[in-house]
Amino acid sequence: VSSAGDVNGDGLDDLIVGAYQANPNSKDDAGKSYVVFGKTGTKAVDLADISASNGVVAHAIDFQGNGENNILTGTSADELFV
């Protein structure tokens, strides 16, 4: 599991979880990403609550050099998106 940085600007590190075989909007195996927002306290986050199965976690970094974190995601058809 790796940090995605502070996606929502609240000062806490967040995670991005990918479900590569998700079927959003009736598009077979299109994939889907979920952001798990960081929080204070000690209660664990149940990833099953976000319906992510067979997923991976990716970093969010500034690919474009504009000072904002970007997410790089890909498909099984070798397509990449920022």
Secondary structure, DSSP 8 states (H G I E B T S, - for coil): ------TTSSSS--EEEEETT--GGG-TT--EEEEE---SSS----GGGGT--SEEE--EE-SSSSSS-EE-EE-TTS-EE-
